[in-house]
Amino acid sequence: MSKIACVMTDMFEDVEFTSPKEAFEKEGHELTVISDEKGKESTGKQGEEKVTADLGVDDAKPEDYDALFIPGGFSPDLLRGNEKFVEFSKHFILHDKPVFAICHGPQLLITADVLHGRNITGFKSILQDLRHAGANVFDEEVVVCGSLVTSRTPNDLEAFNRESLAQLK
């Protein structure tokens, strides 16, 4: 089964973490939460979830993982201010490993400058940013472009989880 790196910090969208996490683990995949530092507790935007980081970004190596998962909410915007998260995420796109980004998740990939020519979707407030990053933007529940899977909102989780799991087979 696959080892999935999940990059996140405070203000992640609760269900955009818990729903995919449950889907991945149900199929036997291993999820490692990576944040600013090991043991850091991040709180979801809705206040429903608290997640403790398994690793800090300084200790995480992207080559140790088969896929990357970026939950939405405000977390991706906070993460992209840290070059270590940007470089960590960039590795997956450059090595054609599966990347699963929902809602505001693609913001981290915008900063990594890896979206030119890619088909993508995201939350409506970042669609123009995605266009400026050179992506082909679609307003659809899920967009799959090679090994990149993106969705817009929690309403799209069923399709997001289905297509993300398909990438791991």
TIRO-2110 file (N, C-alpha, C; in Angstrom, 1 decimal):
// TIRO-2110
0.8, -1.2, 0.0, N, 1, A
0.0, 0.0, 0.0, CA, 1, A
0.9, 1.3, 0.0, C, 1, A
0.3, 2.4, -0.3, N, 2, A
1.0, 3.6, -0.5, CA, 2, A
1.2, 4.4, 0.8, C, 2, A
2.4, 5.1, 0.8, N, 3, A
2.6, 6.0, 1.9, CA, 3, A
2.3, 7.4, 1.4, C, 3, A
1.4, 8.1, 2.1, N, 4, A
0.9, 9.4, 1.7, CA, 4, A
1.3, 10.4, 2.7, C, 4, A
2.0, 11.5, 2.2, N, 5, A
2.4, 12.6, 3.0, CA, 5, A
1.2, 13.6, 3.0, C, 5, A
0.8, 14.1, 4.1, N, 6, A
-0.3, 15.1, 4.2, CA, 6, A
0.3, 16.3, 4.9, C, 6, A
0.4, 17.4, 4.1, N, 7, A
1.0, 18.7, 4.6, CA, 7, A
-0.2, 19.6, 5.1, C, 7, A
-0.1, 20.0, 6.4, N, 8, A
-1.1, 20.9, 6.9, CA, 8, A
-0.7, 21.6, 8.2, C, 8, A
-1.4, 22.6, 8.5, N, 9, A
-1.2, 23.4, 9.7, CA, 9, A
-2.6, 23.9, 10.2, C, 9, A
-2.6, 24.8, 11.1, N, 10, A
-3.9, 25.3, 11.6, CA, 10, A
-4.8, 25.8, 10.5, C, 10, A
-6.1, 25.8, 10.8, N, 11, A
-7.1, 26.4, 9.9, CA, 11, A
-7.4, 25.5, 8.7, C, 11, A
-7.0, 24.2, 8.7, N, 12, A
-7.4, 23.3, 7.6, CA, 12, A
-8.9, 23.1, 7.6, C, 12, A
-9.5, 22.8, 6.5, N, 13, A
-10.9, 22.5, 6.5, CA, 13, A
-11.1, 21.1, 7.0, C, 13, A
-11.8, 21.0, 8.2, N, 14, A
-11.9, 19.8, 8.9, CA, 14, A
-12.2, 18.6, 8.1, C, 14, A
-13.4, 18.6, 7.4, N, 15, A
-13.9, 17.4, 6.6, CA, 15, A
-13.0, 17.2, 5.4, C, 15, A
-12.3, 18.2, 4.9, N, 16, A
-11.4, 17.9, 3.7, CA, 16, A
-10.2, 17.2, 4.2, C, 16, A
-9.9, 17.1, 5.4, N, 17, A
-8.9, 16.2, 6.0, CA, 17, A
-9.5, 14.9, 6.4, C, 17, A
-10.5, 14.9, 7.2, N, 18, A
-11.0, 13.6, 7.7, CA, 18, A
-11.6, 12.7, 6.7, C, 18, A
-12.3, 13.2, 5.8, N, 19, A
-13.0, 12.3, 4.8, CA, 19, A
-11.9, 11.6, 3.9, C, 19, A
-11.0, 12.3, 3.3, N, 20, A
-9.9, 11.6, 2.5, CA, 20, A
-9.1, 10.6, 3.4, C, 20, A
-8.7, 11.1, 4.6, N, 21, A
-7.9, 10.3, 5.5, CA, 21, A
-8.6, 8.9, 5.8, C, 21, A
-9.9, 9.0, 6.1, N, 22, A
-10.7, 7.8, 6.3, CA, 22, A
-10.7, 6.9, 5.1, C, 22, A
-10.9, 7.5, 3.9, N, 23, A
-10.9, 6.7, 2.6, CA, 23, A
-9.6, 6.1, 2.4, C, 23, A
-8.5, 6.8, 2.6, N, 24, A
-7.1, 6.3, 2.3, CA, 24, A
-6.9, 5.1, 3.3, C, 24, A
-7.1, 5.3, 4.6, N, 25, A
-6.8, 4.3, 5.6, CA, 25, A
-7.7, 3.1, 5.4, C, 25, A
-9.0, 3.3, 5.0, N, 26, A
-9.9, 2.1, 4.8, CA, 26, A
-9.3, 1.2, 3.7, C, 26, A
-8.6, 1.7, 2.7, N, 27, A
-8.0, 0.9, 1.7, CA, 27, A
-6.6, 0.5, 2.0, C, 27, A
-6.1, 0.7, 3.2, N, 28, A
-4.9, 0.2, 3.7, CA, 28, A
-3.7, 1.1, 3.5, C, 28, A
-3.9, 2.4, 3.0, N, 29, A
-2.8, 3.3, 2.8, CA, 29, A
-2.4, 4.0, 4.1, C, 29, A
-1.2, 4.4, 4.2, N, 30, A
-0.6, 5.0, 5.4, CA, 30, A
-0.5, 6.5, 5.2, C, 30, A
-1.1, 7.3, 6.1, N, 31, A
-1.0, 8.7, 6.0, CA, 31, A
-0.1, 9.3, 7.1, C, 31, A
0.8, 10.1, 6.7, N, 32, A
1.7, 10.8, 7.7, CA, 32, A
1.4, 12.3, 7.6, C, 32, A
1.1, 12.9, 8.8, N, 33, A
0.8, 14.3, 8.8, CA, 33, A
2.1, 15.1, 9.1, C, 33, A
2.4, 16.0, 8.2, N, 34, A
3.6, 16.8, 8.3, CA, 34, A
3.2, 18.3, 8.5, C, 34, A
3.8, 18.9, 9.5, N, 35, A
3.5, 20.3, 9.8, CA, 35, A
4.8, 21.0, 10.1, C, 35, A
4.7, 22.1, 10.8, N, 36, A
5.9, 22.9, 11.1, CA, 36, A
6.9, 22.1, 12.0, C, 36, A
6.3, 21.4, 12.9, N, 37, A
7.2, 20.6, 13.8, CA, 37, A
6.5, 19.4, 14.3, C, 37, A
7.2, 18.3, 14.5, N, 38, A
6.7, 17.1, 15.0, CA, 38, A
5.9, 17.3, 16.4, C, 38, A
4.7, 16.7, 16.5, N, 39, A
4.0, 16.9, 17.7, CA, 39, A
3.1, 18.1, 17.7, C, 39, A
3.2, 19.0, 16.8, N, 40, A
2.4, 20.2, 16.8, CA, 40, A
0.9, 19.8, 16.6, C, 40, A
0.1, 20.4, 17.4, N, 41, A
-1.4, 20.1, 17.2, CA, 41, A
-2.0, 21.3, 16.4, C, 41, A
-2.6, 20.9, 15.3, N, 42, A
-3.3, 21.8, 14.4, CA, 42, A
-4.8, 21.7, 14.6, C, 42, A
-5.4, 22.8, 14.6, N, 43, A
-6.9, 22.9, 14.8, CA, 43, A
-7.6, 23.2, 13.5, C, 43, A
-8.6, 22.5, 13.2, N, 44, A
-9.4, 22.7, 12.0, CA, 44, A
-10.1, 24.1, 12.0, C, 44, A
-10.4, 24.6, 10.9, N, 45, A
-11.1, 25.9, 10.7, CA, 45, A
-12.5, 25.8, 11.4, C, 45, A
-13.2, 24.7, 11.4, N, 46, A
-14.5, 24.6, 12.0, CA, 46, A
-14.4, 24.3, 13.5, C, 46, A
-13.2, 24.0, 14.0, N, 47, A
-13.0, 23.7, 15.4, CA, 47, A
-13.4, 22.3, 15.7, C, 47, A
-13.7, 21.4, 14.7, N, 48, A
-14.2, 20.1, 15.0, CA, 48, A
-13.0, 19.1, 15.2, C, 48, A
-11.9, 19.4, 14.5, N, 49, A
-10.8, 18.4, 14.5, CA, 49, A
-9.5, 19.0, 15.0, C, 49, A
-8.7, 18.2, 15.8, N, 50, A
-7.4, 18.6, 16.2, CA, 50, A
-6.5, 17.4, 15.7, C, 50, A
-5.4, 17.8, 15.0, N, 51, A
-4.6, 16.8, 14.4, CA, 51, A
-3.1, 17.0, 14.9, C, 51, A
-2.5, 16.0, 15.4, N, 52, A
-1.1, 16.1, 15.8, CA, 52, A
-0.2, 15.6, 14.7, C, 52, A
0.8, 16.4, 14.4, N, 53, A
1.8, 16.2, 13.3, CA, 53, A
2.7, 15.0, 13.7, C, 53, A
2.8, 14.1, 12.7, N, 54, A
3.7, 12.9, 12.9, CA, 54, A
5.2, 13.3, 12.7, C, 54, A
5.4, 14.3, 11.8, N, 55, A
6.7, 14.8, 11.5, CA, 55, A
6.7, 16.3, 11.3, C, 55, A
7.8, 16.9, 11.5, N, 56, A
8.0, 18.3, 11.1, CA, 56, A
8.6, 18.4, 9.7, C, 56, A
8.4, 19.4, 9.0, N, 57, A
8.8, 19.5, 7.6, CA, 57, A
10.4, 19.4, 7.5, C, 57, A
11.1, 19.8, 8.5, N, 58, A
12.6, 19.7, 8.5, CA, 58, A
13.0, 18.2, 8.5, C, 58, A
12.2, 17.3, 9.0, N, 59, A
12.6, 15.9, 9.1, CA, 59, A
11.9, 15.1, 8.0, C, 59, A
11.0, 15.6, 7.3, N, 60, A
10.3, 14.9, 6.2, CA, 60, A
11.1, 14.9, 4.9, C, 60, A
11.1, 13.8, 4.3, N, 61, A
11.8, 13.7, 3.0, CA, 61, A
10.8, 13.2, 1.9, C, 61, A
10.5, 14.0, 0.9, N, 62, A
9.5, 13.7, -0.1, CA, 62, A
9.7, 12.3, -0.8, C, 62, A
11.0, 12.0, -0.9, N, 63, A
11.3, 10.7, -1.6, CA, 63, A
10.8, 9.5, -0.8, C, 63, A
10.5, 9.7, 0.5, N, 64, A
10.0, 8.6, 1.4, CA, 64, A
8.5, 8.3, 1.2, C, 64, A
7.8, 9.1, 0.3, N, 65, A
6.4, 9.0, 0.1, CA, 65, A
6.0, 8.8, -1.3, C, 65, A
4.9, 8.1, -1.5, N, 66, A
4.3, 7.7, -2.8, CA, 66, A
3.4, 8.8, -3.3, C, 66, A
2.8, 9.6, -2.4, N, 67, A
1.8, 10.6, -2.9, CA, 67, A
1.7, 11.7, -1.8, C, 67, A
1.1, 12.8, -2.3, N, 68, A
1.0, 14.0, -1.5, CA, 68, A
-0.5, 14.4, -1.4, C, 68, A
-1.0, 14.7, -0.2, N, 69, A
-2.3, 15.1, 0.1, CA, 69, A
-2.3, 16.5, 0.7, C, 69, A
-3.0, 17.5, 0.1, N, 70, A
-3.1, 18.8, 0.6, CA, 70, A
-4.6, 19.2, 0.9, C, 70, A
-5.0, 19.1, 2.2, N, 71, A
-6.4, 19.5, 2.5, CA, 71, A
-6.5, 21.0, 2.3, C, 71, A
-7.8, 21.5, 2.2, N, 72, A
-8.0, 22.9, 2.0, CA, 72, A
-8.2, 23.6, 3.2, C, 72, A
-9.0, 24.7, 3.2, N, 73, A
-9.1, 25.7, 4.3, CA, 73, A
-8.0, 26.7, 4.1, C, 73, A
-7.6, 27.4, 5.2, N, 74, A
-6.6, 28.4, 5.1, CA, 74, A
-5.2, 27.8, 5.3, C, 74, A
-5.1, 26.6, 5.6, N, 75, A
-3.8, 25.9, 5.8, CA, 75, A
-2.8, 26.0, 4.7, C, 75, A
-3.3, 25.7, 3.4, N, 76, A
-2.3, 25.8, 2.3, CA, 76, A
-1.7, 27.2, 2.1, C, 76, A
-2.5, 28.3, 2.4, N, 77, A
-2.0, 29.6, 2.2, CA, 77, A
-1.0, 29.9, 3.3, C, 77, A
-1.2, 29.4, 4.5, N, 78, A
-0.2, 29.5, 5.6, CA, 78, A
1.1, 28.8, 5.2, C, 78, A
0.9, 27.5, 4.7, N, 79, A
2.1, 26.7, 4.4, CA, 79, A
3.0, 27.3, 3.3, C, 79, A
2.3, 27.9, 2.3, N, 80, A
3.1, 28.4, 1.1, CA, 80, A
4.0, 29.6, 1.5, C, 80, A
3.9, 30.1, 2.7, N, 81, A
4.9, 31.1, 3.1, CA, 81, A
6.2, 30.5, 3.6, C, 81, A
6.2, 29.2, 3.7, N, 82, A
7.4, 28.5, 4.1, CA, 82, A
8.0, 27.7, 3.0, C, 82, A
9.2, 28.1, 2.5, N, 83, A
9.8, 27.5, 1.3, CA, 83, A
10.0, 26.0, 1.5, C, 83, A
10.2, 25.5, 2.7, N, 84, A
10.4, 24.1, 2.9, CA, 84, A
9.1, 23.3, 2.4, C, 84, A
7.9, 23.8, 2.7, N, 85, A
6.7, 23.2, 2.3, CA, 85, A
6.5, 23.3, 0.8, C, 85, A
6.9, 24.4, 0.2, N, 86, A
6.9, 24.6, -1.2, CA, 86, A
7.7, 23.6, -2.0, C, 86, A
9.0, 23.5, -1.5, N, 87, A
9.9, 22.5, -2.2, CA, 87, A
9.5, 21.1, -2.0, C, 87, A
9.0, 20.8, -0.8, N, 88, A
8.5, 19.4, -0.5, CA, 88, A
7.4, 19.1, -1.5, C, 88, A
6.4, 20.0, -1.7, N, 89, A
5.3, 19.7, -2.6, CA, 89, A
5.7, 19.7, -4.0, C, 89, A
6.7, 20.5, -4.4, N, 90, A
7.2, 20.6, -5.8, CA, 90, A
7.7, 19.2, -6.2, C, 90, A
8.4, 18.5, -5.3, N, 91, A
9.0, 17.2, -5.6, CA, 91, A
8.0, 16.3, -6.2, C, 91, A
6.8, 16.2, -5.7, N, 92, A
5.8, 15.2, -6.1, CA, 92, A
5.4, 15.5, -7.5, C, 92, A
5.2, 16.8, -7.9, N, 93, A
4.8, 17.1, -9.3, CA, 93, A
6.0, 16.8, -10.2, C, 93, A
7.2, 17.2, -9.9, N, 94, A
8.3, 17.0, -10.7, CA, 94, A
8.7, 15.6, -10.9, C, 94, A
8.3, 14.7, -10.0, N, 95, A
8.6, 13.3, -10.1, CA, 95, A
7.3, 12.5, -10.5, C, 95, A
6.3, 13.2, -10.9, N, 96, A
5.1, 12.5, -11.4, CA, 96, A
4.5, 11.6, -10.4, C, 96, A
4.5, 12.0, -9.1, N, 97, A
3.8, 11.2, -8.1, CA, 97, A
2.5, 11.8, -7.9, C, 97, A
1.5, 11.0, -7.4, N, 98, A
0.1, 11.5, -7.2, CA, 98, A
0.1, 12.6, -6.2, C, 98, A
-0.7, 13.7, -6.6, N, 99, A
-0.9, 14.8, -5.7, CA, 99, A
-2.4, 15.0, -5.6, C, 99, A
-2.9, 15.1, -4.4, N, 100, A
-4.4, 15.3, -4.2, CA, 100, A
-4.6, 16.6, -3.4, C, 100, A
-5.2, 17.6, -4.1, N, 101, A
-5.4, 18.9, -3.5, CA, 101, A
-6.8, 19.3, -3.7, C, 101, A
-7.4, 19.7, -2.6, N, 102, A
-8.8, 20.1, -2.6, CA, 102, A
-9.0, 21.5, -2.1, C, 102, A
-10.0, 22.2, -2.6, N, 103, A
-10.4, 23.6, -2.2, CA, 103, A
-9.2, 24.6, -2.4, C, 103, A
-8.6, 25.0, -1.3, N, 104, A
-7.5, 26.0, -1.4, CA, 104, A
-6.1, 25.2, -1.5, C, 104, A
-6.2, 23.9, -1.5, N, 105, A
-4.9, 23.1, -1.6, CA, 105, A
-4.0, 23.5, -2.7, C, 105, A
-4.5, 23.8, -3.9, N, 106, A
-3.7, 24.2, -5.0, CA, 106, A
-2.8, 25.4, -4.8, C, 106, A
-3.2, 26.2, -3.8, N, 107, A
-2.4, 27.4, -3.5, CA, 107, A
-0.9, 27.1, -3.3, C, 107, A
-0.7, 26.0, -2.6, N, 108, A
0.7, 25.6, -2.4, CA, 108, A
1.4, 25.2, -3.7, C, 108, A
0.7, 24.7, -4.7, N, 109, A
1.2, 24.3, -6.0, CA, 109, A
1.4, 25.6, -6.8, C, 109, A
0.6, 26.6, -6.6, N, 110, A
0.8, 27.9, -7.3, CA, 110, A
2.2, 28.4, -6.9, C, 110, A
2.4, 28.5, -5.7, N, 111, A
3.7, 29.0, -5.2, CA, 111, A
4.9, 28.1, -5.6, C, 111, A
4.7, 26.8, -5.8, N, 112, A
5.7, 25.9, -6.3, CA, 112, A
6.0, 26.1, -7.8, C, 112, A
5.1, 26.8, -8.4, N, 113, A
5.3, 27.1, -9.9, CA, 113, A
5.3, 25.9, -10.7, C, 113, A
4.3, 25.0, -10.5, N, 114, A
4.3, 23.7, -11.2, CA, 114, A
3.0, 23.4, -11.9, C, 114, A
2.2, 24.5, -12.1, N, 115, A
0.8, 24.3, -12.7, CA, 115, A
0.7, 24.7, -14.1, C, 115, A
1.7, 25.3, -14.7, N, 116, A
1.6, 25.7, -16.1, CA, 116, A
1.2, 24.6, -17.1, C, 116, A
0.1, 24.8, -17.8, N, 117, A
-0.4, 23.8, -18.7, CA, 117, A
-1.2, 22.7, -18.1, C, 117, A
-1.4, 22.6, -16.8, N, 118, A
-2.1, 21.6, -16.2, CA, 118, A
-3.6, 21.9, -16.1, C, 118, A
-4.4, 20.9, -16.2, N, 119, A
-5.9, 21.0, -16.0, CA, 119, A
-6.1, 20.9, -14.5, C, 119, A
-7.0, 21.8, -13.9, N, 120, A
-7.1, 21.9, -12.5, CA, 120, A
-8.5, 22.5, -12.1, C, 120, A
-8.9, 22.3, -10.9, N, 121, A
-10.0, 23.1, -10.3, CA, 121, A
-9.6, 23.4, -8.8, C, 121, A
-10.4, 24.2, -8.2, N, 122, A
-10.1, 24.6, -6.8, CA, 122, A
-11.3, 25.5, -6.3, C, 122, A
-11.2, 26.0, -5.1, N, 123, A
-12.3, 26.8, -4.6, CA, 123, A
-12.4, 28.1, -5.5, C, 123, A
-13.6, 28.6, -5.6, N, 124, A
-13.8, 29.7, -6.6, CA, 124, A
-13.0, 30.9, -6.3, C, 124, A
-12.6, 31.2, -5.1, N, 125, A
-11.8, 32.4, -4.8, CA, 125, A
-10.3, 32.3, -5.3, C, 125, A
-9.9, 31.1, -5.7, N, 126, A
-8.5, 30.9, -6.2, CA, 126, A
-8.4, 30.6, -7.7, C, 126, A
-9.6, 30.5, -8.3, N, 127, A
-9.6, 30.2, -9.8, CA, 127, A
-8.8, 31.2, -10.6, C, 127, A
-8.9, 32.4, -10.3, N, 128, A
-8.1, 33.4, -11.1, CA, 128, A
-6.6, 33.3, -10.8, C, 128, A
-6.3, 33.0, -9.6, N, 129, A
-4.9, 32.7, -9.2, CA, 129, A
-4.3, 31.5, -10.0, C, 129, A
-5.1, 30.5, -10.1, N, 130, A
-4.7, 29.3, -10.9, CA, 130, A
-4.5, 29.6, -12.4, C, 130, A
-5.4, 30.5, -12.9, N, 131, A
-5.2, 30.9, -14.3, CA, 131, A
-3.9, 31.7, -14.5, C, 131, A
-3.6, 32.6, -13.5, N, 132, A
-2.4, 33.4, -13.6, CA, 132, A
-1.2, 32.5, -13.4, C, 132, A
-1.3, 31.3, -12.8, N, 133, A
-0.2, 30.4, -12.7, CA, 133, A
0.0, 29.5, -14.0, C, 133, A
-0.9, 29.8, -15.0, N, 134, A
-0.8, 29.1, -16.3, CA, 134, A
-1.6, 27.8, -16.4, C, 134, A
-2.5, 27.6, -15.4, N, 135, A
-3.3, 26.3, -15.4, CA, 135, A
-4.5, 26.5, -16.3, C, 135, A
-5.0, 25.4, -16.8, N, 136, A
-6.3, 25.4, -17.5, CA, 136, A
-7.3, 25.0, -16.4, C, 136, A
-8.2, 26.0, -16.1, N, 137, A
-9.1, 25.9, -15.0, CA, 137, A
-10.5, 25.5, -15.4, C, 137, A
-11.0, 24.5, -14.6, N, 138, A
-12.4, 24.0, -14.9, CA, 138, A
-13.2, 24.1, -13.6, C, 138, A
-14.5, 24.4, -13.7, N, 139, A
-15.4, 24.4, -12.6, CA, 139, A
-16.1, 23.1, -12.6, C, 139, A
-15.5, 22.0, -12.1, N, 140, A
-16.0, 20.7, -12.1, CA, 140, A
-15.7, 20.1, -10.7, C, 140, A
-16.5, 19.1, -10.3, N, 141, A
-16.3, 18.5, -9.0, CA, 141, A
-15.0, 17.8, -8.7, C, 141, A
-14.4, 17.3, -9.8, N, 142, A
-13.1, 16.7, -9.7, CA, 142, A
-12.4, 16.8, -11.1, C, 142, A
-11.1, 17.2, -11.1, N, 143, A
-10.4, 17.3, -12.3, CA, 143, A
-9.1, 16.4, -12.1, C, 143, A
-8.9, 15.5, -13.0, N, 144, A
-7.7, 14.6, -13.0, CA, 144, A
-6.8, 15.0, -14.2, C, 144, A
-5.6, 15.4, -13.9, N, 145, A
-4.6, 15.7, -14.9, CA, 145, A
-3.3, 14.9, -14.7, C, 145, A
-3.2, 13.8, -15.4, N, 146, A
-2.1, 12.9, -15.1, CA, 146, A
-2.2, 12.4, -13.7, C, 146, A
-1.3, 12.7, -12.8, N, 147, A
-1.3, 12.2, -11.4, CA, 147, A
-1.8, 13.2, -10.4, C, 147, A
-2.3, 14.4, -11.0, N, 148, A
-2.8, 15.4, -10.1, CA, 148, A
-4.4, 15.4, -10.1, C, 148, A
-4.9, 15.3, -8.8, N, 149, A
-6.3, 15.2, -8.6, CA, 149, A
-6.7, 16.5, -7.8, C, 149, A
-7.7, 17.2, -8.3, N, 150, A
-8.2, 18.4, -7.6, CA, 150, A
-9.7, 18.5, -7.5, C, 150, A
-10.2, 19.1, -6.5, N, 151, A
-11.6, 19.3, -6.3, CA, 151, A
-11.8, 20.7, -5.7, C, 151, A
-13.1, 21.1, -5.7, N, 152, A
-13.5, 22.5, -5.3, CA, 152, A
-13.8, 22.7, -3.8, C, 152, A
-14.7, 21.8, -3.3, N, 153, A
-15.3, 22.1, -2.0, CA, 153, A
-15.6, 20.7, -1.3, C, 153, A
-16.0, 20.8, 0.0, N, 154, A
-16.4, 19.6, 0.7, CA, 154, A
-17.5, 18.8, 0.0, C, 154, A
-18.4, 19.5, -0.8, N, 155, A
-19.4, 18.9, -1.6, CA, 155, A
-18.9, 17.9, -2.6, C, 155, A
-17.6, 18.0, -3.0, N, 156, A
-17.0, 17.2, -4.0, CA, 156, A
-16.2, 16.1, -3.4, C, 156, A
-16.2, 15.8, -2.1, N, 157, A
-15.4, 14.8, -1.5, CA, 157, A
-15.6, 13.4, -2.0, C, 157, A
-16.8, 13.0, -2.3, N, 158, A
-17.0, 11.7, -2.8, CA, 158, A
-16.2, 11.4, -4.1, C, 158, A
-16.3, 12.4, -5.1, N, 159, A
-15.5, 12.3, -6.3, CA, 159, A
-14.0, 12.4, -6.1, C, 159, A
-13.6, 13.3, -5.2, N, 160, A
-12.2, 13.5, -4.9, CA, 160, A
-11.6, 12.3, -4.3, C, 160, A
-12.3, 11.7, -3.3, N, 161, A
-11.8, 10.4, -2.7, CA, 161, A
-11.7, 9.3, -3.8, C, 161, A
-12.7, 9.2, -4.6, N, 162, A
-12.8, 8.1, -5.6, CA, 162, A
-11.6, 8.2, -6.5, C, 162, A
-11.4, 9.4, -7.1, N, 163, A
-10.3, 9.6, -8.1, CA, 163, A
-8.9, 9.6, -7.4, C, 163, A
-8.8, 10.0, -6.2, N, 164, A
-7.5, 9.9, -5.5, CA, 164, A
-7.2, 8.5, -5.2, C, 164, A
-8.1, 7.7, -4.8, N, 165, A
-7.9, 6.3, -4.6, CA, 165, A
-7.5, 5.6, -5.9, C, 165, A
-8.1, 6.0, -7.0, N, 166, A
-7.8, 5.4, -8.3, CA, 166, A
-6.4, 5.6, -8.7, C, 166, A
-5.8, 6.7, -8.3, N, 167, A
-4.4, 7.0, -8.6, CA, 167, A
-3.4, 6.1, -7.8, C, 167, A
-3.9, 5.6, -6.7, N, 168, A
-3.1, 4.8, -5.8, CA, 168, A
-3.1, 3.3, -6.1, C, 168, A
-3.9, 2.9, -7.1, N, 169, A
-4.0, 1.5, -7.5, CA, 169, A
-2.9, 1.1, -8.4, C, 169, A
END
